[in-house]
Amino acid sequence: MDDAELRDTVLKVLGQVAPEVDLDDVEPSEDLREQFDLDSMDILDLAIGLFQATGIEVPEQDYAQVVTVDGAVEYLATHAVH
């Protein structure tokens, strides 16, 4: 997957985790927890959704790296099996 596909995947998963979020309003570099009042369970659900969508596991110690859209895209890109 290229970065654009990864970004689309992250936004799709975010929409599943937090259906109340207007995906057009997401600021990619800002913390999703602050932007949309997501809690730790939402971030866990995001990590699980990313795994289901990409096959890339996000261990708990790496959650801080996927709390922004940009961070999640970078994380997935660097952990993808090439």
N, C-alpha and C positions, 0 to 999 in steps of 0.2 A: 504494500500500500504506500502511496505517496502521501505527502503532508496534507494535501487537500482531502484525500479520502479519509485519512486519519481524523482530520478536523470534523468532517461530516459524521464520522462514526462517534466521536466524542460528544458532539451535539445531539445526535440521535439518542445515545444512552442517557445523556443528561435529561432529555425530554421525557424519557421513560421513568427516570428516577424522580424527577420533579416536573410533572405535567403542567403545573401552574406557571412555569417559567416561559416567558416569551423568548424563544431562541434568537430572535432578531435583535434583542436587547443585550445579549451576552457580550460583555467586554472581555476579550480573550486573555488579557494579561492580569485581570483582577481575580482575587480569591472568590471562588464560587460560594463559599460559606458566608462571606460578607455581602456579596451581591444579592444573594437570594435566600439568606437565612437558612442555609443547609446545615444540618447537624452531623454528628459523627456517623450515625446510621445511614444518612444519605450518601456520605462519602464511601462507606463500606459498600452500599448498593451500587454506587458508581464504579468502584473497583471490580465488583463482581460482573457488572454489565460489560465493562471493557474487556474482561477476560472472556466472557461468553461471545462477544463480538469479534475478538481478535485472536484469542488463544494465548494472549500475553498476560501472565499472572502479575498482579500488583500486590506484593506482600505488604502487610500492615506498616512495616517500618518505612515504606516508600509512599504512603498515602500523601504526605506533604508535597510530593513532587507532582501529584495529579489534581491539585485543588484549583488549578487554573486551566483553561482550555489549552493555552499555549504550552503549559507544563505537561499536560497529559499527552499532547501530540508529540512533544519532544521525547517524553518517557517511552511512549509506544514505538516511536521511530528508532530509538537507540536500543530497545530490547527486542525488536523484531528479529526473527530468524531469517537470515538472507540466504 
